[in-house]
Amino acid sequence: MKFRYLVGVMLTMFILSSCDDTTNEIGSSLIHDMDNLDVSTDTFKVSSRTLVADSVYSRSTYGYLGSIRDPETGNVITGNFMTQFYTLEEYANAFPAIDSIASRIDGKIIADSCEIRLFFSNFYGDSLSTMKVTAHEMGKPMLENQRYYSNFDPKKEGYLRQGGIKKEKVYTLADQSVSKATRYSDSYTSNIRIPLNDAYTDKDGNQYNNYGSYIINSMYKDKSNFSDQLKFIKNVVPGFYFESTGGIGSMAYIFTSKLIVYFRVLSEDSVYNALIEFGGTEEVLQTTKIENNDAYLQTLAADNSCTYLKTPAGLFTELTLPVDDILRGHDTDSLSAAKLVIPRINDSSQSDYNLPAPSQLLLIPKDSLYTFFENNRIINNRTSYLASSPSTTGNNTYLYSNIATLISAMNKNRQSVNWNKVVLVPVDVTTSSSIVVKVSHSMELSSTRLVGGSENPYKPIQISVLYGKFK
């Protein structure tokens, strides 16, 4: 027990020394002769290279819409996204009685209007850039039990409804149709509004004055479709695909979408306005399709003077950990700590439109690059680790304070050709009460260069280790 305690103290000191260039003196003053314990440290070089990620698992909290020109490469990056809409269980019971609907034409129930709103919490680029989006009605839903990557194209794969809604909307992220006072008020949430008020014909040939009238009449025809999410996306609203079809200059980060139907209801002797809405959130399937120029990515990956991280669906960095060197001659030692520091290279140009460095960086074994995200795994600090952005740590580095458990696991599992390789992947992390509940590929626009590569002109990446053993 005493040995474990002392190692714990030394490990703490080891981690706190993250800014030191050497570890030669770590622990030497902490151990009394009576403890009969040898402590030693060492450092080893880590090799690295850039990987091209042509696509990533696309099940994210946000949808990305727009098109921008990467200021670093001139490459045009476009984001399109698909979302389904959510209906609560027994939602149909909240609808007013059919006799109370005041919105009618020739006695038939209608919606006064209908729209989709795409709410965004953040964006990259110029909010005054003129952009165009096309909203496509899905003909069949994308399924929860299938895995969709960022190169999956619902349009090419036949998921869009032939003859269905294809609504174009020109917009700017700073909506000039809304007053400046309203846009800057605390109660306003920026959004892209897409009206769906044109005449609509459903798949059975029934005609309506707008899409909202189709939804209301579908509810009164069969309420069960509005009380079950699977029935709703299969029989009523399979979803919409939003395609960026014009303009370059902005990319919106859509955190929620809403399908809203407006109508009027009669109550006693008065008529009042009412609405029903269906949300597109992470509770239902949402995927983003990224259009990138692989030629640009390949050119960057061929630059051996550094390595790159670039999102969305762009570039990762692969590290080869010197496991054999770390363990050679230490068969009877305990590997107590292994600290890995990845320095960034500062941007050579200063611009308001430089892409930010990834804010959170996942380190995982290369063989887990796909299964980690497909199986919705979270960080366990044994074979997967998280480092925060240099802008939040105060240093120009990504720090993994102790990956000793990973080194030991690699030593025991040598059957794969990638047994000693890890990948650095920019991610979005969702927490609940400070507990990580979801890790997904970052689809935001970000870019940075890291020290490394086979022709690295800087001090090499190093891993610092701490050993302990009884004399």
C-alpha positions as CSV (number, residue, x, y, z in Angstrom):
1,M,0.0,0.0,0.0
2,K,2.9,2.3,0.8
3,F,4.3,1.7,-2.7
4,R,1.0,2.6,-4.3
5,Y,0.8,5.8,-2.3
6,L,4.2,6.9,-3.2
7,V,3.7,6.3,-6.9
8,G,0.5,8.3,-6.6
9,V,2.5,11.3,-5.2
10,M,5.1,10.9,-7.9
11,L,2.5,10.7,-10.6
12,T,0.9,14.0,-9.4
13,M,4.3,15.7,-9.5
14,F,5.0,14.2,-12.9
15,I,1.7,15.6,-14.3
16,L,2.3,19.0,-12.8
17,S,5.7,19.2,-14.5
18,S,4.0,19.4,-17.9
19,C,5.8,22.6,-18.8
20,D,9.3,21.3,-18.1
21,D,11.6,20.2,-20.9
22,T,13.1,17.3,-19.0
23,T,12.1,14.8,-16.3
24,N,15.5,13.8,-15.1
25,E,15.0,15.0,-11.5
26,I,11.3,14.0,-11.1
27,G,10.7,12.0,-7.9
28,S,14.3,11.9,-6.8
29,S,13.7,14.0,-3.7
30,L,10.4,12.3,-2.7
31,I,11.6,8.9,-1.7
32,H,13.5,8.1,1.5
33,D,16.0,5.2,1.5
34,M,13.8,3.3,3.9
35,D,11.2,3.0,1.2
36,N,13.5,0.7,-0.8
37,L,12.0,2.0,-4.1
38,D,13.8,2.9,-7.3
39,V,12.2,5.6,-9.5
40,S,13.4,6.5,-12.9
41,T,12.3,8.6,-15.9
42,D,13.0,8.7,-19.6
43,T,11.8,10.4,-22.8
44,F,11.3,8.9,-26.3
45,K,10.6,10.3,-29.7
46,V,7.2,9.9,-31.3
47,S,6.8,9.8,-35.1
48,S,3.7,11.1,-36.8
49,R,2.1,11.7,-40.2
50,T,-1.1,13.1,-41.6
51,L,-4.1,10.9,-42.5
52,V,-6.7,11.9,-45.1
53,A,-10.2,11.3,-43.7
54,D,-12.4,11.3,-46.8
55,S,-15.5,10.7,-44.7
56,V,-16.5,10.4,-41.0
57,Y,-19.4,8.8,-39.2
58,S,-22.1,11.5,-39.5
59,R,-24.3,11.4,-36.5
60,S,-23.9,14.8,-34.9
61,T,-25.7,17.1,-32.6
62,Y,-25.5,19.9,-35.2
63,G,-26.3,20.1,-38.8
64,Y,-24.0,22.2,-41.0
65,L,-25.3,24.3,-43.9
66,G,-23.5,26.6,-46.2
67,S,-20.3,26.9,-48.3
68,I,-17.0,28.7,-47.5
69,R,-13.6,29.0,-48.9
70,D,-10.8,27.7,-46.7
71,P,-8.5,30.7,-46.2
72,E,-5.5,28.4,-45.8
73,T,-5.9,26.4,-49.0
74,G,-8.5,28.2,-51.1
75,N,-10.5,24.9,-51.0
76,V,-14.3,25.3,-51.1
77,I,-16.1,23.3,-48.3
78,T,-19.8,22.8,-48.5
79,G,-22.1,21.4,-45.9
80,N,-25.6,20.0,-46.5
81,F,-27.7,18.2,-43.9
82,M,-30.7,15.9,-43.5
83,T,-33.0,16.0,-40.5
84,Q,-36.1,14.1,-39.4
85,F,-38.8,15.6,-37.2
86,Y,-39.9,14.4,-33.8
87,T,-43.4,13.7,-32.6
88,L,-44.1,13.1,-29.0
89,E,-46.0,10.0,-27.9
90,E,-49.7,10.7,-27.9
91,Y,-49.1,14.1,-29.5
92,A,-52.3,13.7,-31.5
93,N,-54.3,14.1,-28.2
94,A,-53.1,17.6,-28.0
95,F,-54.7,18.6,-31.3
96,P,-58.0,20.5,-31.0
97,A,-61.2,18.7,-31.9
98,I,-61.9,18.6,-35.6
99,D,-65.1,20.6,-35.3
100,S,-63.2,23.5,-33.7
101,I,-60.8,24.1,-36.7
102,A,-61.7,27.5,-38.1
103,S,-59.3,27.4,-41.0
104,R,-61.2,26.0,-43.9
105,I,-61.8,26.3,-47.6
106,D,-65.2,25.1,-48.9
107,G,-65.6,23.3,-45.6
108,K,-62.3,21.4,-45.9
109,I,-59.7,21.8,-43.1
110,I,-56.6,23.7,-44.1
111,A,-53.5,25.2,-42.6
112,D,-53.2,29.0,-43.0
113,S,-49.4,28.6,-43.5
114,C,-46.5,26.3,-42.9
115,E,-42.7,26.8,-42.6
116,I,-39.4,25.2,-41.6
117,R,-37.0,27.2,-39.4
118,L,-33.4,26.3,-39.1
119,F,-32.0,27.7,-35.8
120,F,-28.3,28.2,-35.6
121,S,-26.2,29.0,-32.5
122,N,-23.0,29.9,-34.3
123,F,-21.6,30.3,-37.8
124,Y,-18.4,30.8,-39.7
125,G,-17.9,33.5,-42.3
126,D,-19.7,36.6,-43.2
127,S,-23.3,36.9,-41.9
128,L,-24.1,39.2,-44.9
129,S,-23.0,36.8,-47.6
130,T,-25.9,36.0,-49.9
131,M,-26.6,32.2,-49.8
132,K,-29.2,29.9,-51.3
133,V,-30.6,26.7,-49.8
134,T,-32.9,24.1,-51.4
135,A,-35.1,22.1,-49.1
136,H,-35.9,18.7,-50.6
137,E,-38.7,16.5,-49.2
138,M,-37.5,13.0,-48.5
139,G,-39.4,10.2,-50.2
140,K,-38.3,7.6,-47.6
141,P,-36.6,7.9,-44.2
142,M,-33.0,7.3,-43.5
143,L,-32.9,4.5,-40.9
144,E,-31.6,4.5,-37.3
145,N,-30.1,1.0,-37.7
146,Q,-27.9,2.0,-40.7
147,R,-24.6,3.9,-40.5
148,Y,-24.3,7.0,-42.5
149,Y,-21.0,8.7,-43.3
150,S,-20.3,12.3,-44.3
151,N,-20.0,11.3,-48.0
152,F,-23.5,9.8,-48.1
153,D,-25.6,11.7,-50.6
154,P,-29.4,11.2,-50.1
155,K,-29.9,12.8,-53.5
156,K,-27.8,10.4,-55.4
157,E,-29.0,7.4,-53.3
158,G,-32.6,7.9,-54.3
159,Y,-33.9,9.1,-50.9
160,L,-35.6,12.3,-52.2
161,R,-39.2,12.2,-53.3
162,Q,-39.7,12.5,-57.0
163,G,-42.2,15.3,-57.6
164,G,-42.0,16.3,-53.9
165,I,-41.2,19.6,-52.3
166,K,-38.1,21.3,-53.8
167,K,-38.2,24.8,-52.2
168,E,-35.4,27.3,-52.8
169,K,-34.7,30.1,-50.4
170,V,-32.1,32.9,-50.7
171,Y,-30.9,34.1,-47.3
172,T,-28.3,35.9,-45.3
173,L,-27.5,34.7,-41.8
174,A,-28.1,38.2,-40.5
175,D,-31.7,38.3,-41.6
176,Q,-32.3,41.8,-43.0
177,S,-36.1,41.3,-43.0
178,V,-35.9,41.4,-39.2
179,S,-35.2,44.7,-37.4
180,K,-31.8,45.2,-36.0
181,A,-33.3,45.7,-32.5
182,T,-35.1,42.4,-32.7
183,R,-31.9,40.6,-34.0
184,Y,-29.9,41.8,-31.1
185,S,-32.5,41.2,-28.4
186,D,-32.1,38.3,-25.9
187,S,-35.3,36.7,-26.9
188,Y,-34.3,36.3,-30.6
189,T,-32.6,33.2,-31.9
190,S,-31.0,33.5,-35.4
191,N,-32.7,31.2,-37.9
192,I,-33.2,30.6,-41.6
193,R,-36.9,30.6,-42.5
194,I,-38.2,28.4,-45.4
195,P,-41.9,28.8,-46.2
196,L,-43.8,25.8,-47.5
197,N,-47.0,27.5,-48.7
198,D,-47.1,26.3,-52.3
199,A,-49.8,23.9,-53.5
200,Y,-48.9,20.3,-52.4
201,T,-49.7,16.9,-53.7
202,D,-49.0,13.9,-51.5
203,K,-47.8,10.4,-52.6
204,D,-51.4,9.2,-53.0
205,G,-52.3,12.1,-55.3
206,N,-54.3,14.1,-52.8
207,Q,-54.0,17.8,-53.3
208,Y,-53.7,20.5,-50.6
209,N,-53.2,24.3,-50.6
210,N,-49.9,23.9,-48.7
211,Y,-47.8,21.3,-46.9
212,G,-49.3,22.2,-43.5
213,S,-52.8,21.3,-44.7
214,Y,-51.4,17.9,-45.7
215,I,-50.0,17.4,-42.1
216,I,-53.2,18.5,-40.4
217,N,-55.4,16.3,-42.5
218,S,-53.0,13.4,-42.1
219,M,-53.4,13.7,-38.3
220,Y,-57.2,13.6,-38.4
221,K,-57.1,10.7,-40.9
222,D,-54.9,8.5,-38.6
223,K,-53.9,9.8,-35.2
224,S,-51.8,6.7,-34.6
225,N,-49.2,8.0,-37.0
226,F,-48.6,11.0,-34.7
227,S,-48.3,9.0,-31.5
228,D,-45.4,6.9,-32.7
229,Q,-42.1,8.3,-34.0
230,L,-41.4,5.4,-36.4
231,K,-44.9,5.6,-37.9
232,F,-44.6,9.4,-38.2
233,I,-41.3,9.3,-40.3
234,K,-42.5,6.3,-42.4
235,N,-46.1,7.5,-43.1
236,V,-46.2,11.2,-42.8
237,V,-42.9,13.2,-42.8
238,P,-39.8,11.1,-43.7
239,G,-37.6,14.2,-43.3
240,F,-36.0,17.0,-45.3
241,Y,-32.6,17.4,-47.0
242,F,-31.2,20.9,-47.0
243,E,-28.7,21.4,-49.8
244,S,-26.5,24.5,-50.1
245,T,-27.1,25.5,-53.8
246,G,-25.7,29.0,-54.1
247,G,-23.3,31.4,-52.6
248,I,-19.9,31.1,-50.9
249,G,-19.2,32.9,-47.6
250,S,-20.9,31.4,-44.6
251,M,-21.5,28.1,-42.8
252,A,-24.3,27.9,-40.2
253,Y,-24.2,25.5,-37.3
254,I,-27.8,24.4,-37.0
255,F,-28.7,23.2,-33.5
256,T,-32.4,22.6,-34.0
257,S,-34.9,22.6,-36.8
258,K,-38.7,23.1,-36.5
259,L,-41.5,22.3,-38.9
260,I,-44.3,24.6,-37.9
261,V,-48.0,24.6,-39.0
262,Y,-50.2,27.6,-38.4
263,F,-54.0,27.5,-38.2
264,R,-57.0,29.1,-36.5
265,V,-59.3,27.5,-33.8
266,L,-62.8,28.5,-32.8
267,S,-63.4,28.8,-29.1
268,E,-66.9,29.7,-28.1
269,D,-67.6,33.0,-29.9
270,S,-64.0,33.9,-30.8
271,V,-61.3,32.7,-33.1
272,Y,-57.6,32.5,-32.0
273,N,-54.4,31.6,-33.7
274,A,-52.8,28.3,-33.0
275,L,-49.8,26.3,-34.2
276,I,-48.3,22.8,-34.0
277,E,-44.6,22.2,-34.3
278,F,-42.2,19.2,-34.8
279,G,-38.6,19.5,-33.8
280,G,-35.5,18.2,-35.6
281,T,-33.0,17.6,-32.8
282,E,-30.4,14.9,-31.8
283,E,-33.3,12.8,-30.5
284,V,-34.0,11.9,-34.2
285,L,-31.6,11.0,-37.0
286,Q,-29.6,14.0,-38.3
287,T,-26.7,13.7,-40.7
288,T,-24.4,16.1,-42.5
289,K,-22.9,15.6,-45.9
290,I,-19.6,17.3,-46.5
291,E,-18.3,18.2,-49.9
292,N,-14.5,18.7,-49.9
293,N,-11.8,18.7,-52.5
294,D,-9.7,15.6,-51.9
295,A,-6.9,16.9,-54.1
296,Y,-6.3,19.8,-51.7
297,L,-6.3,17.4,-48.7
298,Q,-3.9,15.0,-50.4
299,T,-1.5,18.0,-51.1
300,L,-1.6,18.9,-47.4
301,A,-1.1,15.3,-46.3
302,A,2.0,15.1,-48.4
303,D,3.6,18.0,-46.5
304,N,6.1,16.1,-44.2
305,S,7.3,19.3,-42.4
306,C,4.3,19.0,-40.1
307,T,1.1,17.2,-39.6
308,Y,-2.5,18.6,-39.9
309,L,-5.8,18.5,-38.2
310,K,-8.6,19.8,-40.4
311,T,-12.4,19.5,-40.1
312,P,-15.0,18.8,-41.2
313,A,-14.1,15.3,-42.6
314,G,-10.6,16.4,-43.6
315,L,-7.3,15.5,-42.0
316,F,-6.3,13.6,-38.8
317,T,-2.8,13.0,-37.3
318,E,-1.5,9.5,-36.8
319,L,1.2,8.9,-34.1
320,T,3.4,5.8,-33.7
321,L,4.1,5.3,-30.1
322,P,7.6,3.8,-29.3
323,V,6.2,1.0,-27.1
324,D,9.2,-1.3,-27.6
325,D,11.6,1.4,-26.6
326,I,9.6,2.4,-23.6
327,L,9.4,-1.2,-22.2
328,R,12.9,-2.4,-23.2
329,G,14.9,-3.2,-20.1
330,H,12.0,-2.6,-17.8
331,D,10.4,-6.1,-17.6
332,T,10.2,-5.9,-13.8
333,D,9.3,-2.2,-13.5
334,S,5.9,-0.6,-13.1
335,L,5.1,1.9,-15.9
336,S,3.5,4.5,-13.7
337,A,3.0,7.4,-16.0
338,A,3.4,8.4,-19.7
339,K,2.9,12.0,-20.6
340,L,2.4,13.0,-24.2
341,V,2.6,16.7,-25.3
342,I,1.7,17.7,-28.9
343,P,2.9,21.2,-29.8
344,R,1.0,23.4,-32.3
345,I,2.6,25.5,-35.0
346,N,1.2,29.0,-35.0
347,D,-0.6,30.4,-38.1
348,S,1.8,32.3,-40.4
349,S,-0.9,34.8,-41.4
350,Q,-3.2,36.8,-39.2
351,S,-6.8,37.1,-40.4
352,D,-10.2,37.4,-38.9
353,Y,-11.2,34.4,-41.1
354,N,-8.4,32.1,-40.1
355,L,-10.0,28.8,-39.1
356,P,-9.7,28.1,-35.3
357,A,-7.8,25.2,-33.9
358,P,-9.9,22.1,-32.9
359,S,-11.2,22.7,-29.4
360,Q,-11.2,19.1,-28.2
361,L,-8.9,16.4,-29.5
362,L,-9.6,12.6,-29.0
363,L,-6.7,10.1,-28.9
364,I,-7.7,6.6,-29.8
365,P,-6.0,3.4,-31.2
366,K,-6.0,3.5,-35.0
367,D,-7.9,0.2,-35.1
368,S,-10.8,1.9,-33.2
369,L,-11.1,4.9,-35.6
370,Y,-14.5,3.7,-37.0
371,T,-15.9,1.5,-34.2
372,F,-15.4,4.1,-31.5
373,F,-18.0,6.4,-33.2
374,E,-20.2,3.7,-34.7
375,N,-20.7,2.1,-31.3
376,N,-21.3,5.4,-29.5
377,R,-18.4,4.9,-27.1
378,I,-17.2,7.5,-24.7
379,I,-13.8,8.4,-23.3
380,N,-12.5,5.9,-20.7
381,N,-9.0,7.2,-20.0
382,R,-7.7,3.7,-20.6
383,T,-7.6,3.4,-24.3
384,S,-9.2,6.7,-25.2
385,Y,-8.3,10.2,-24.0
386,L,-9.3,13.8,-24.4
387,A,-7.1,16.9,-24.7
388,S,-8.5,20.4,-24.7
389,S,-7.7,23.3,-27.1
390,P,-4.4,25.2,-26.6
391,S,-6.6,28.3,-26.3
392,T,-8.2,26.9,-23.1
393,T,-5.1,25.3,-21.6
394,G,-3.0,28.5,-21.8
395,N,-0.2,26.6,-23.7
396,N,0.3,26.1,-27.4
397,T,0.0,22.3,-27.0
398,Y,-2.4,19.5,-26.7
399,L,-1.6,17.6,-23.5
400,Y,-2.3,13.9,-22.6
401,S,-1.1,13.7,-19.0
402,N,-1.0,10.0,-18.6
403,I,-1.5,7.3,-21.3
404,A,0.4,4.6,-19.4
405,T,-2.6,2.2,-19.5
406,L,-2.7,2.5,-23.2
407,I,1.0,1.7,-23.6
408,S,0.4,-1.5,-21.5
409,A,-2.6,-2.5,-23.5
410,M,-0.7,-2.1,-26.8
411,N,2.0,-4.3,-25.5
412,K,-0.5,-7.1,-24.8
413,N,-2.3,-6.8,-28.1
414,R,0.3,-7.0,-30.9
415,Q,-1.8,-9.0,-33.4
416,S,-2.7,-6.0,-35.5
417,V,-0.4,-4.2,-37.9
418,N,-1.6,-1.0,-36.2
419,W,-0.9,-2.2,-32.7
420,N,1.3,0.7,-31.7
421,K,-0.5,3.5,-33.6
422,V,-3.0,6.1,-32.4
423,V,-5.0,8.8,-34.2
424,L,-5.8,12.3,-33.0
425,V,-9.4,13.2,-34.0
426,P,-11.2,16.5,-33.4
427,V,-14.5,15.8,-31.6
428,D,-17.6,17.4,-30.1
429,V,-18.3,16.2,-26.5
430,T,-21.7,16.3,-25.0
431,T,-21.9,16.3,-21.2
432,S,-24.7,16.0,-18.6
433,S,-24.0,17.0,-15.1
434,S,-20.3,17.1,-16.0
435,I,-20.4,13.5,-17.2
436,V,-19.5,12.8,-20.8
437,V,-22.5,11.2,-22.5
438,K,-21.6,11.5,-26.2
439,V,-18.6,11.9,-28.3
440,S,-19.0,12.6,-32.1
441,H,-16.8,13.8,-34.9
442,S,-16.5,17.5,-35.0
443,M,-18.1,18.8,-38.1
444,E,-17.2,22.5,-37.4
445,L,-14.7,24.3,-39.5
446,S,-11.3,24.1,-37.8
447,S,-7.6,23.7,-38.8
448,T,-4.2,23.6,-37.3
449,R,-0.7,22.3,-37.9
450,L,1.1,20.2,-35.4
451,V,4.8,19.7,-34.9
452,G,5.8,16.4,-36.5
453,G,6.2,14.7,-39.8
454,S,9.2,12.8,-41.2
455,E,10.9,16.1,-42.1
456,N,10.0,18.0,-38.9
457,P,12.3,21.0,-38.5
458,Y,11.4,21.5,-34.8
459,K,12.1,19.7,-31.6
460,P,10.5,16.2,-32.0
461,I,7.3,15.1,-30.3
462,Q,8.3,13.3,-27.1
463,I,6.6,11.0,-24.6
464,S,7.9,11.2,-21.1
465,V,7.6,8.2,-18.9
466,L,7.9,7.4,-15.2
467,Y,9.0,3.9,-13.9
468,G,9.0,2.5,-10.4
469,K,10.3,-0.8,-8.9
470,F,11.4,-2.3,-5.6
471,K,15.2,-2.6,-5.2
